[in-house]
């Protein structure tokens, strides 16, 4: 009987050592595998500069949970549906820091875009060139931000219609989780244009400051 107990004890010790070894191997291997998979997925839509995936214990990556993810891209161009799929998985990441020198996943081109996720809060910042905004909002030219506060952003530009030019304000705001822009004129709501909408995010507000050739905008959102 004592011999049998010793054998059982030795077997349990050996099993525990095997588990420790497997966990150690997983900690070394799984983050790299997860980073490679994410890199290949992102490369379908742009030029990837860096991908880092961190998780402890790493075995949680098997259930697509990660402690932190860092992504740096030179460019990202994709349809909104593909971006929605990526953002839909953000909730499984403790913290996310992503950036792209040029990003387009909708009508508006963004430059030096960054996306930061902490908890359920997502913050995005990007440079918006006046020329790019004009292509999306054709009723405004010479656009500059004039006020920013309360989650709303007022832009001022020149509107042309029927051969006449006039200075017109337009407000960028969050409506039902979307980021929209509408001219501040009677019945301006009929000309509302959606700048950003994603089922994974509920946009709460936007602010901006002037920058050369346009402005730098910051939007805050929460995960749905």
Backbone bond lengths (Angstrom), bond angles and torsions (degrees), N, CA, C in turn:
res aa  C-N    CA-C-N  psi(-1)  N-CA   C-N-CA  omega(-1)  CA-C   N-CA-C  phi
1 X - - - 1.460 - - 1.528 111.59 -
2 X 1.364 119.10 -47.35 1.467 119.35 177.38 1.528 111.59 -57.73
3 X 1.367 116.13 -38.25 1.457 119.79 -179.86 1.528 111.01 -64.57
4 X 1.322 116.29 -40.55 1.464 120.67 179.25 1.520 110.71 -64.41
5 X 1.346 115.97 -40.84 1.457 119.05 179.19 1.524 111.02 -64.36
6 X 1.358 115.35 -38.03 1.464 118.27 178.67 1.528 110.61 -65.12
7 X 1.327 116.32 -40.49 1.461 119.69 178.71 1.526 111.29 -62.02
8 X 1.337 115.43 -43.05 1.466 119.67 178.15 1.526 110.20 -62.68
9 X 1.351 115.90 -43.05 1.454 120.56 179.68 1.522 110.82 -61.91
10 X 1.357 115.68 -45.15 1.465 119.41 178.79 1.528 110.81 -62.96
11 X 1.330 116.51 -37.43 1.466 120.27 179.69 1.525 110.67 -65.18
12 X 1.339 116.11 -41.64 1.460 119.80 179.03 1.522 111.44 -65.96
13 X 1.321 116.26 -39.76 1.469 120.18 178.15 1.526 109.87 -63.88
14 X 1.344 115.27 -43.49 1.466 119.40 178.75 1.514 111.65 -62.85
15 X 1.348 116.42 -39.12 1.468 120.18 178.54 1.520 110.68 -65.93
16 X 1.338 116.47 -41.82 1.459 120.31 178.79 1.528 110.89 -62.32
17 X 1.348 115.81 -41.94 1.465 119.24 178.21 1.519 111.05 -63.48
18 X 1.336 117.31 -38.43 1.466 121.17 178.49 1.526 110.98 -64.23
19 X 1.325 115.90 -42.21 1.463 119.98 178.78 1.521 110.49 -62.13
20 X 1.339 116.61 -43.36 1.470 120.62 179.17 1.522 110.49 -61.43
21 X 1.331 116.49 -43.16 1.470 120.36 179.62 1.528 110.61 -63.16
22 X 1.348 116.89 -44.36 1.460 120.76 -179.95 1.520 111.63 -62.88
23 X 1.340 116.33 -40.49 1.465 119.67 178.35 1.528 110.97 -66.00
24 X 1.327 116.06 -38.03 1.462 120.07 178.86 1.528 110.43 -65.19
25 X 1.334 115.94 -43.03 1.464 119.87 178.08 1.518 110.47 -63.26
26 X 1.347 116.56 -43.42 1.459 120.74 178.97 1.524 110.95 -60.44
27 X 1.335 116.91 -39.76 1.460 121.02 -179.49 1.528 110.98 -63.67
28 X 1.326 116.03 -32.26 1.457 120.50 -179.86 1.520 112.48 -81.86
29 X 1.321 116.92 -34.71 1.463 121.09 -169.67 1.528 113.56 -97.13
30 X 1.327 117.33 -44.98 1.468 120.28 -170.46 1.531 114.16 -61.25
31 X 1.353 120.57 -42.99 1.471 118.39 178.92 1.530 112.78 -58.24
32 X 1.329 116.63 -39.11 1.460 120.05 178.52 1.516 112.08 -65.33
33 X 1.340 116.33 -40.32 1.468 120.26 178.02 1.523 110.47 -64.27
34 X 1.346 116.11 -44.13 1.461 120.10 179.99 1.532 110.99 -63.40
35 X 1.340 117.03 -40.47 1.465 120.60 178.79 1.518 111.20 -64.61
36 X 1.339 117.35 -40.58 1.468 121.01 178.97 1.525 111.18 -64.64
37 X 1.331 117.16 -40.51 1.465 120.46 179.43 1.527 110.43 -64.80
38 X 1.343 116.90 -42.96 1.453 120.20 179.34 1.522 110.88 -66.13
39 X 1.328 116.64 -40.30 1.465 120.76 178.82 1.528 110.41 -60.34
40 X 1.337 117.73 -45.78 1.462 120.59 -179.34 1.527 111.00 -63.08
41 X 1.316 116.14 -37.24 1.463 119.51 179.21 1.523 111.02 -67.02
42 X 1.321 117.03 -42.41 1.456 120.46 -179.43 1.521 112.12 -71.06
43 X 1.329 117.27 -30.63 1.463 120.89 -178.55 1.520 112.09 -65.03
44 X 1.320 117.73 -16.43 1.468 120.01 175.81 1.528 110.97 -69.02
45 X 1.335 116.12 -19.26 1.463 119.53 -173.70 1.519 113.94 -121.51
46 X 1.323 118.17 2.31 1.453 118.36 -179.44 1.508 112.78 173.50
47 X 1.320 114.78 -170.99 1.467 122.12 -179.02 1.525 109.62 -98.54
48 X 1.320 115.59 117.05 1.462 121.75 -176.87 1.523 109.55 -93.22
49 X 1.312 116.44 131.91 1.460 121.07 177.64 1.528 111.83 -99.77
50 X 1.330 116.93 -37.79 1.466 119.83 -175.69 1.522 110.30 -158.84
51 X 1.328 116.10 140.16 1.462 122.50 173.46 1.519 108.01 -137.32
52 X 1.317 116.48 127.65 1.464 122.02 175.34 1.525 108.98 -128.16
53 X 1.324 115.67 135.47 1.458 121.46 176.68 1.523 107.80 -128.04
54 X 1.333 116.71 127.10 1.459 121.64 -179.90 1.525 109.63 -124.52
55 X 1.321 115.81 136.84 1.468 120.67 178.26 1.522 108.92 -157.24
56 X 1.320 115.51 136.96 1.463 120.45 174.64 1.526 109.27 -142.89
57 X 1.332 117.86 119.63 1.459 124.74 -3.06 1.529 110.95 -72.47
58 X 1.329 116.27 150.10 1.461 120.94 -175.26 1.518 112.87 -65.74
59 X 1.324 117.26 -19.87 1.458 119.55 -177.72 1.526 111.52 -61.75
60 X 1.348 117.92 -20.65 1.465 120.07 178.61 1.523 111.32 -65.81
61 X 1.339 117.02 -17.69 1.459 120.26 177.08 1.523 111.68 -64.49
62 X 1.341 116.84 -24.46 1.466 119.88 177.58 1.521 110.69 -63.55
63 X 1.339 116.78 -23.42 1.465 121.53 177.14 1.528 110.81 -104.66
64 X 1.365 114.96 19.03 1.464 122.72 176.68 1.524 113.03 60.49
65 X 1.332 116.08 33.09 1.460 121.16 173.01 1.531 108.27 -108.62
66 X 1.336 116.19 135.79 1.462 121.09 178.90 1.518 109.26 -136.82
67 X 1.340 115.45 147.92 1.465 119.72 176.95 1.519 111.35 -72.37
68 X 1.336 116.74 -44.01 1.459 120.03 -179.90 1.524 110.05 -153.64
69 X 1.331 114.53 150.40 1.466 121.94 178.14 1.523 107.89 -136.77
70 X 1.322 116.12 135.14 1.466 122.74 176.14 1.527 107.90 -122.07
71 X 1.325 116.65 128.27 1.464 121.68 179.56 1.522 108.61 -132.24
72 X 1.317 116.59 130.14 1.462 121.58 173.72 1.523 107.93 -126.59
73 X 1.338 116.54 126.60 1.457 121.25 -178.96 1.527 110.09 -129.24
74 X 1.312 115.47 147.82 1.456 119.97 174.48 1.525 109.87 -78.56
75 X 1.339 115.80 -37.31 1.457 120.33 179.23 1.525 109.45 -152.05
76 X 1.323 114.82 151.66 1.463 121.26 175.30 1.520 107.33 -144.43
77 X 1.330 116.17 119.60 1.456 121.90 178.64 1.515 107.59 -135.39
78 X 1.318 115.93 119.76 1.452 119.41 -177.17 1.509 109.37 -159.62
79 X 1.332 115.57 167.50 1.457 119.01 175.89 1.522 108.80 -77.26
80 X 1.325 117.73 155.51 1.468 120.45 -178.37 1.523 113.76 -57.35
81 X 1.341 117.08 -29.48 1.456 119.95 -179.62 1.516 112.66 -64.62
82 X 1.333 117.03 -39.78 1.466 120.46 178.66 1.514 110.37 -67.15
83 X 1.344 116.80 -41.39 1.457 119.96 177.85 1.523 110.56 -64.25
84 X 1.329 117.08 -36.88 1.462 120.51 177.93 1.515 111.15 -60.79
85 X 1.344 116.10 -39.57 1.458 119.77 178.77 1.514 111.87 -62.81
86 X 1.325 116.40 -40.31 1.461 120.24 178.77 1.526 111.12 -68.52
87 X 1.327 116.35 -45.61 1.463 119.70 -178.70 1.523 111.51 -67.79
88 X 1.324 116.88 -25.90 1.448 119.99 178.51 1.509 112.99 -65.35
89 X 1.345 116.95 -20.31 1.455 121.50 179.83 1.527 112.69 -96.19
90 X 1.340 117.11 -1.95 1.459 120.68 -177.38 1.524 111.07 -63.36
91 X 1.325 116.80 -31.22 1.452 119.93 -178.74 1.512 113.80 -61.63
92 X 1.338 117.41 -20.07 1.461 121.41 179.33 1.525 112.30 -88.61
93 X 1.334 116.94 5.88 1.467 122.34 -178.61 1.528 108.68 -114.05
94 X 1.319 116.66 130.64 1.454 120.17 178.97 1.510 112.40 -62.02
95 X 1.328 116.91 -50.98 1.464 121.41 176.83 1.518 108.64 -141.21
96 X 1.327 114.91 144.07 1.460 121.55 -179.62 1.511 109.39 -131.96
97 X 1.330 116.45 132.70 1.453 122.92 172.73 1.523 107.13 -129.50
98 X 1.338 115.91 107.64 1.462 121.18 -177.91 1.518 109.44 -124.99
99 X 1.329 115.96 148.40 1.460 119.90 178.57 1.525 109.31 -148.61
100 X 1.334 114.95 152.95 1.459 121.48 176.79 1.520 108.12 -148.21
101 X 1.326 116.68 132.99 1.466 119.78 179.05 1.522 111.54 -64.89
102 X 1.337 115.37 -33.99 1.470 120.65 177.57 1.523 107.83 -141.11
103 X 1.319 117.11 128.76 1.458 120.88 -176.71 1.520 109.79 -135.28
104 X 1.332 115.06 132.47 1.460 120.27 173.57 1.520 108.50 -143.45
105 X 1.332 116.36 114.93 1.458 121.69 175.97 1.521 109.09 -136.35
106 X 1.304 116.03 30.19 1.450 123.48 -177.53 1.519 107.44 -177.79
107 X 1.315 118.84 -157.86 1.466 120.37 -176.47 1.524 114.71 -73.28
108 X 1.335 117.54 -22.50 1.461 120.75 -172.74 1.527 111.36 -105.47
109 X 1.325 116.02 133.92 1.468 122.21 175.52 1.522 108.04 -89.27
110 X 1.334 115.97 132.18 1.460 122.45 179.28 1.521 109.56 -116.19
111 X 1.323 116.02 147.00 1.463 121.95 179.32 1.526 109.59 -120.48
112 X 1.345 115.38 147.78 1.466 121.57 -179.69 1.524 111.17 49.53
113 X 1.315 115.22 46.64 1.458 121.27 -176.24 1.524 111.20 -80.07
114 X 1.318 116.36 138.67 1.464 121.55 175.73 1.527 108.33 -131.01
115 X 1.317 115.12 147.05 1.467 121.84 177.18 1.514 107.91 -131.88
116 X 1.329 116.03 124.98 1.467 121.10 -176.55 1.525 108.74 -126.89
117 X 1.326 116.36 127.57 1.463 121.00 -179.83 1.510 109.69 -122.46
118 X 1.333 115.31 126.45 1.457 122.76 174.78 1.529 107.28 -135.52
119 X 1.308 116.44 120.00 1.453 119.09 -174.66 1.516 109.41 64.33
120 X 1.339 116.82 -129.53 1.464 121.31 177.00 1.521 112.56 -99.60
121 X 1.334 116.20 6.56 1.466 120.25 -178.27 1.519 110.53 -98.51
122 X 1.313 115.59 131.75 1.463 122.12 179.16 1.526 108.06 -121.23
123 X 1.325 116.50 130.20 1.457 122.03 178.82 1.523 109.25 -122.82
124 X 1.320 115.90 128.18 1.461 120.85 178.48 1.511 110.93 -121.04
125 X 1.327 116.57 136.86 1.457 122.42 178.57 1.522 109.03 -130.86
126 X 1.326 116.77 139.63 1.466 119.62 -179.99 1.523 110.08 -159.26
127 X 1.321 115.12 154.47 1.459 121.49 173.00 1.529 108.52 -87.51
128 X 1.323 115.47 133.35 1.467 121.29 178.51 1.528 107.73 -115.36
129 X 1.327 116.45 118.58 1.461 120.77 178.72 1.526 110.08 -80.89
130 X 1.318 115.79 140.86 1.465 120.20 -179.71 1.521 110.95 -57.28
131 X 1.338 117.37 -40.06 1.466 120.78 -179.01 1.527 111.39 -64.26
132 X 1.339 117.22 -37.71 1.464 120.03 178.55 1.522 111.06 -69.29
133 X 1.335 116.38 -39.05 1.462 119.41 -179.73 1.528 111.06 -67.12
134 X 1.334 116.90 -35.11 1.462 120.10 179.72 1.522 111.78 -62.11
135 X 1.345 116.09 -34.13 1.468 118.88 -179.26 1.524 111.73 -70.16
136 X 1.341 116.78 -23.32 1.462 121.24 179.79 1.528 110.85 -94.15
137 X 1.334 116.10 -36.77 1.466 121.75 -178.79 1.524 107.71 -116.72
138 X 1.337 117.28 80.94 1.469 119.87 -172.04 1.518 114.52 -67.18
139 X 1.347 118.08 -14.49 1.462 118.27 -178.27 1.528 112.60 -82.03
140 X 1.356 118.24 -0.99 1.458 120.23 179.56 1.523 110.53 -126.31
141 X 1.331 116.38 137.32 1.464 121.80 170.30 1.524 107.40 -129.45
142 X 1.326 116.29 165.65 1.466 121.92 -178.42 1.529 110.91 51.25
143 X 1.330 115.51 53.18 1.463 121.00 -172.03 1.522 111.24 -81.64
144 X 1.332 116.28 133.72 1.462 121.93 173.48 1.525 108.58 -141.00
145 X 1.342 117.81 146.06 1.471 119.91 174.91 1.522 109.62 -75.88
146 X 1.335 117.75 133.81 1.460 120.90 -178.68 1.525 112.04 -112.90
147 X 1.306 118.52 -32.60 1.465 121.29 175.31 1.519 109.28 -142.87
148 X 1.324 114.73 152.93 1.457 120.46 179.53 1.517 108.04 -151.69
149 X 1.320 116.15 123.11 1.458 119.65 -179.92 1.511 110.79 171.74
150 X 1.323 115.15 157.66 1.448 119.46 179.11 1.507 114.12 63.37
151 X 1.331 116.53 25.28 1.463 119.97 179.53 1.515 113.74 78.40
152 X 1.348 117.12 9.69 1.454 121.59 -179.55 1.524 109.93 -124.81
153 X 1.325 115.57 154.64 1.451 121.53 -178.91 1.525 108.31 -131.93
154 X 1.334 116.50 126.93 1.457 120.66 177.57 1.518 109.56 -104.98
155 X 1.322 115.36 125.37 1.460 122.40 177.50 1.525 108.28 -107.40
156 X 1.320 115.93 148.07 1.456 120.72 177.39 1.517 109.03 -124.55
157 X 1.333 115.22 135.92 1.452 120.03 179.96 1.502 110.70 -156.67
158 X 1.313 115.32 -177.32 1.456 121.50 179.20 1.513 109.04 -101.59
159 X 1.310 116.70 127.25 1.456 122.29 177.90 1.519 109.03 -106.63
160 X 1.324 115.39 139.18 1.461 120.48 179.23 1.518 109.80 -117.99
161 X 1.332 116.24 132.03 1.455 121.23 177.39 1.516 109.05 -157.30
162 X 1.322 115.49 132.72 1.462 122.15 177.54 1.529 111.26 54.59
163 X 1.332 115.74 37.23 1.451 120.03 177.08 1.505 114.93 79.12
164 X 1.337 118.02 3.83 1.459 121.80 -178.95 1.518 110.24 -111.49
165 X 1.324 116.09 144.83 1.459 121.79 176.80 1.524 109.39 -112.85
166 X 1.315 115.76 139.57 1.459 120.03 178.83 1.516 109.24 -148.53
167 X 1.318 115.99 150.37 1.459 121.12 176.02 1.518 108.80 -80.74
168 X 1.318 115.23 126.02 1.462 121.07 -175.14 1.521 109.10 -131.58
169 X 1.329 115.64 139.55 1.462 121.12 172.84 1.525 109.45 -95.24
170 X 1.307 115.33 149.72 1.464 121.74 174.35 1.519 107.74 -135.97
171 X 1.315 116.66 141.85 1.458 121.73 -176.90 1.515 110.96 -109.20
172 X 1.339 114.75 128.12 1.461 121.53 172.05 1.516 106.90 -98.45
173 X 1.320 116.99 126.58 1.456 120.06 -176.47 1.524 109.95 -151.31
174 X 1.319 114.76 169.73 1.465 121.31 176.29 1.524 108.90 -94.34
175 X 1.315 116.38 129.06 1.456 122.08 177.18 1.516 109.00 -133.48
176 X 1.333 115.14 115.45 1.466 120.39 178.98 1.530 112.54 53.63
177 X 1.336 115.27 37.91 1.457 119.72 177.32 1.509 114.62 85.68
178 X 1.346 117.51 -2.49 1.462 121.50 178.31 1.524 109.97 -104.20
179 X 1.326 116.65 157.78 1.459 121.85 174.52 1.520 107.14 -103.59
180 X 1.348 116.32 118.21 1.463 120.23 -174.29 1.525 109.69 -128.76
181 X 1.339 115.54 164.27 1.459 122.27 175.40 1.515 107.97 -134.57
182 X 1.353 115.88 138.49 1.462 121.54 179.74 1.515 109.01 -145.58
183 X 1.326 118.19 141.16 1.479 120.81 177.80 1.515 111.14 -68.71
184 X 1.341 116.71 144.11 1.458 121.84 -179.72 1.539 109.69 -88.13
185 X 1.326 114.98 67.50 1.460 121.93 178.54 1.521 107.22 -135.98
186 X 1.327 118.35 161.70 1.464 119.68 176.36 1.525 111.25 -53.50
187 X 1.316 116.07 132.92 1.467 123.37 -177.54 1.526 112.09 63.77
188 X 1.348 115.76 19.99 1.465 118.75 179.87 1.514 113.12 -62.72
189 X 1.332 116.17 -24.99 1.456 119.37 178.85 1.510 112.93 -60.15
190 X 1.346 117.30 -23.10 1.456 120.39 178.84 1.527 111.58 -69.64
191 X 1.339 116.21 -19.14 1.470 120.57 -179.86 1.527 111.91 -103.14
192 X 1.333 116.67 18.39 1.464 120.49 -179.36 1.523 110.83 -61.81
193 X 1.329 115.66 132.96 1.470 122.08 178.98 1.525 108.46 -120.08
194 X 1.309 117.02 131.75 1.468 121.45 177.46 1.521 109.61 -82.72
195 X 1.322 116.24 120.28 1.461 121.65 178.23 1.521 111.76 -88.13
196 X 1.351 116.60 -34.28 1.466 120.19 -178.40 1.516 109.05 -153.87
197 X 1.323 115.50 134.57 1.459 121.78 174.96 1.519 107.96 -151.14
198 X 1.317 116.39 131.47 1.448 120.70 -179.38 1.522 109.11 -148.64
199 X 1.337 118.24 128.47 1.466 120.02 -177.35 1.519 113.73 -65.18
200 X 1.334 118.08 -16.76 1.465 120.60 -179.32 1.519 112.36 -85.42
201 X 1.352 117.02 -16.42 1.460 120.66 -175.01 1.522 110.92 -126.83
202 X 1.328 115.35 144.59 1.473 122.18 174.19 1.516 107.16 -113.69
203 X 1.328 116.36 103.62 1.467 121.03 -177.63 1.526 109.51 -69.98
204 X 1.329 115.89 132.51 1.461 121.15 -177.29 1.519 113.39 -105.22
205 X 1.336 117.44 -31.47 1.457 118.58 -178.42 1.508 111.47 -176.49
206 X 1.340 115.19 172.18 1.457 121.68 -177.79 1.523 109.14 -145.68
207 X 1.319 115.40 150.20 1.465 121.99 174.71 1.523 107.73 -143.83
208 X 1.331 116.56 169.15 1.470 119.16 -177.61 1.514 111.20 -158.96
209 X 1.320 113.96 163.18 1.459 121.73 172.28 1.530 107.59 -141.75
210 X 1.314 116.73 152.00 1.460 121.46 -177.64 1.527 110.86 -67.37
211 X 1.331 114.84 147.15 1.464 121.93 174.92 1.525 107.11 -147.83
212 X 1.332 118.34 161.61 1.463 119.99 -177.70 1.532 112.38 -56.01
213 X 1.334 116.18 124.69 1.452 120.93 177.17 1.508 114.76 78.84
214 X 1.324 118.46 7.47 1.456 120.50 -179.17 1.511 111.24 167.96
215 X 1.322 116.15 -132.02 1.463 120.29 179.41 1.523 109.68 -156.41
216 X 1.321 114.83 162.28 1.463 121.78 176.65 1.527 108.20 -105.79
217 X 1.329 116.22 122.33 1.458 121.46 -176.52 1.511 110.20 -109.20
218 X 1.320 115.19 146.49 1.463 122.66 175.58 1.521 108.81 -128.80
219 X 1.313 116.41 126.85 1.458 121.18 179.19 1.526 109.34 -120.86
220 X 1.317 115.93 143.52 1.462 120.84 176.55 1.528 108.99 -116.20
221 X 1.319 114.77 146.52 1.464 120.55 -178.07 1.517 109.34 -151.53
222 X 1.304 116.17 164.34 1.452 122.01 173.53 1.517 109.06 -121.51
223 X 1.325 115.74 153.71 1.459 120.15 177.74 1.520 108.93 -72.01
224 X 1.310 115.85 138.20 1.466 120.15 177.64 1.526 108.99 -76.07
